[in-house]
Amino acid sequence: MSNYQLSLIMLACISVISVSGVFAMTSLAGMFSLGQAAYMSICAYLTFCLAKYLDLPVMLTAVVGLAASGLVALIISLPALKLRRDYFALLSVGFGEMISSIVILLGKWTNASIGFSRIPKVDNLVLVILGITALVLFMVRNLKRSRFGRMCIALKTDEIAAKSFGIDVYRLKIKIYVIASMIAAVAGICYGLRNRVISPDAFDWSLSAEMQILLFFGGTNSLTGSVISAAALKILPEFLKGVSFFGVSLQDCKTIIYCALIIVIINFRTKGIMGEHELSLAPLVKLARKAGARRAKESK
């Protein structure tokens, strides 16, 4: 495969990882945030700045970046999750802009808006990112099917009813918010390793909004749909290169195209393309077992 094709695969995987975190928070717990890209920024800058200035291995600084992102998420969630859902969404936008401003203020180390480009090259990066993506999807899938996931779904469905059944709603919100933020942090590391340059503009609120768009397009209650839409729509602009409509490049209008698609989906498929359905390997396993049983009978 060419380097361009490998780059597209990594781009799709990073999108899938980030949307998986949003799925855990929005689809399971019903919490709407436009600040998840901020955790990508926090983890990416800490990981690569520490690796450069302290001459430490990226694997070690990545752990520090993930821990710091989780700690920041915990600190932010303590007061923020006491607010109503709409106020929480507004606060998340402000938090994302605050992180971008801090990165610029620390320009002596982060290179401000020019972008930090001293990121080491990693061998077999495609395999590494594919492995991370598979691990994240496995974790989110199991989270959805676990007791904790069912509690989150109960919270999303009816918060008052969840409280009446003895669920500590406030603590549950904090936990799922921290989990989602750390998944976003993983996506930030992968983003930096792929692009080998990071800048505040790459992690603004529009990236968080794009995550939500991809989630709603695939299906708010379907991890499979979220994965498919995150991968397909993320690489869609690459296929629009050189395509213009009335002199306007369609690649520059990707956000408009995304929003138009969402409007269509909301009107004709309110739950997204996949709705609540999940793809499963169970039917294929059953067919394989039946085929094996037939062959065994024929051999006899």
N, C-alpha and C positions, 0 to 999 in steps of 0.2 A: 504494500500500500504506500502511496505517496505521503510526504510530510503534511500536505494540505488535508488529505483525508483523515490522517491520524489526529490532526489538530481539531477537525470537526467532531471526531469521536470524543475527544477530551472535553470540548466545549459542551457537547450534549450531556456528558456525564456530570460536569460541574453544575449544569442547570438542574439535572435530576436530583443531585444531592441537596441543593438549596431549596428546591420545591418540596422535597421530602420533609425537611424541617418545618416548612410552612404548613404542610399537610398535618403534621403531628399537632401543631398548635391550633390551626384554624378548623380543619375538618374534624378533628377529634374533640377538641375542647371549645370550639366556637369563638376563639379569641382572634381578633383581627388586628394585625400589626403592620405598620409601614416603616419599621425600623430594623428589620432583620439584616439588611445589608450592612448596618453599622457593626454588627458582630463579625461579619466577614472582614471588615476593615481592621477592627481591633486585633483580631487573631493574625491576619496577614502581616500587618506592620510589626507587631511584637515578634512574630516568628522570624522574619527576615532581617529586621534591624538588630535583634539580639545576636543572630547568627553572624552578622557582618561585624558589628562593633566589639563583641565579646569573643569572636572566633570560636563559636560553639557549633556542634553539629545541628543540622536542621531538625533532625528527629527529636532532639532534646528541647530545642526552642519551640517546636510545634506543640509539645506537651505543655510548656509554660504558657503559650498563646491560648491554648484550649482552656486551661485552668483559669487564666485571666478573663477570658470571655464569659465563662460560667460564673465567675465571681461578680463581674459587672452586671450580668443578667440578674443575678440574685439581688444585688443592691438596688437596681432599678425597679425590680418587680415588687419589692416590699411596699413602697408607697403607691406605685402606679396601678397595681392590680386591685387596689381598694376603690378605684374610680369605676364609673360606668363604662360600658364597652366602647361607646363612641368617644368619650374623653380619653380613654386609654389609647385608642387609635391615633388621636391628635397628638398625644404626648409622645408616641413612638416616632412620629415625624420630626418633632423637635429634638428628640434624642439623637436621631440619625444626623441631623444638621449640626448638632453640637459636636459629635465625633469628627465630622469633616473639618470643622473649624479648629478643633484641637490638633488634628494632624497638620494643618497648615501652620498653626502657631509653633509647633515643634519642628519647623522646617529645617533647623540646623541638623537634625538627625533623619527626618523623613523626606527631605528634599522638597517639601511643601507641594505645591500644585504641579511642579515639573514632573514629579513621579520618582519613586524609589526603584532603581533598576539593578541594584547589586544583589541579584538573586541567583544562587548557584544552579547549575544545570544538573538534572537528575537523569540517570540512565534508565531506560525502559519505563519512562514516565507513563506511557499509555497503559501498561499493565498495572502500574501502581494505582492510577486513578480508577481504572476499571475494578480493581479489587476493593478499593475504598467505597466505590459506588455500590457494589454488590453487598458489602458489609452493612452499609447504612440502610439500604432497602430491606435487608433481612431483619435488622433491628426494628425499623419502623413497622414492618409487617407483623412481627411478633408483639410489638407494643400495642398495635390495634387489637390483636386477638387476646391480649392479656386481661387480667382483672383490672389493672390500672387503666388500660385503654377503654374498657367498658365503663369505668367510673367517669372518664373524660367525656364519653359519649352521653352519659346521663347528665353531666354538667351542661353540655351543649344543648341538650333537648329541653331541660327544665331545671334551672338552677335551684329554685325553691324546693322542687320535689327531691332533688339530689341532697339538699340539706336535711330534709325530713327523713331520709334514709340513713342519716348519720355520716354522710360524706363531708369531710372538712374541705369545703369548696376553695377557700382562700389558699390553703397549703397546696391543694391539688393544682391550682392555677400557677403557683410559683414553680412547682416541679416541672410541669409541662413547658412552661416558658423557658426555663433554664435548659431543658433538654433540646428544645427547638433552636435556641440560640447557639448551643454548642455544635449542633449539626450545621448551622449556617457558618460557624467558625471553621469547620472542616472544609466547607466549600471555598472559603476565603484562602486557605492554604493551597488548595488545588488550583485555584485561579492564579495565584502568584507563581506557582511552579510552572504552569502552562505558559503564561504570558511573559514571565520573567521581568515584569514591570508592574507596579501598582501605583495608583494615584487616587486622591480623594474623590475626583469626579466619577471614578469607576464604581464607587460604593454609595452613591447618593440615593435619595428616596425613590427615584424612578426605577432603580433596580428592585427595590422591595415591592413596588407596585407591579412590576413585571412578574415577579414571583406569584403574586396573588392572581394576576390575569391568567397565567399558565395553569394555576390550580383550578380556578373556576371553569376554564375551558375544558379541561380533561374530565372534571367531575369532582365536586367538593367532597364526596364521600367515597371516592374510589382511588386507591393508591395506584392501581394500574393505569387508570385514565390520566392521573397527574403525571406519571412517569412518561407516558406516550406523548402527551401534549408538551411537557417540558423539553423533551428531546427533539420532537418534530418542529415545534414553533421556534425553538432557539436557533436551529440551523437554517430555518426558512430564509432569513435575510441574506444568507450566503448564496442562495440560489436566485436571489433577486438582484445580484450585482450586475450592473450594466443594463438592467431593465428600467425603462422610464415610461412615464405616462403623462402626456401633455408637458413634456420637458422636465418633469419632476422625477427624481430617482426614487424608486419604490423602497430601496434599502434605507433611505433617510426617513421614510414614513412608517417604520416598523411599529412604533407605538400606536399610530393611527390605525394601522391594519389590525393590530391586536385588539384594540378597543372596538373596532367594527365587527370583528369576529365574535367578541363577547356579547355585543348587542344582538347579533343574530342568534347566538346560543341562548341568551336569556329569553328571547321571544319564542323560540321554537324547541328548545331543549333546556328547560330551566335548571335541571340538575347536572348539566354538563354532558359531554359526549358519552361517557361511560356510566353516568348516574351513580348508582351504588354498587354496580357490578364489578367483580374482580375476575381477572383471568386466572385459571387454575390448571395445573397439570394433571389433576385427578382423572378427567375423561381420557387423556392419553394413556395414563397408567392402566385404566380399566381395559382399554382396547388392547394394550400390550399383553395384559394377563389373559384376555379371552383368546387372542391369537396364539399365545403359548399353550393354553389348554387344548385348543383345536389341534395344534401340531402334535401334542402328546397323545391325543386320542387317535389321530391318523397313524402315528408310528406304531401304536399297539395293533 
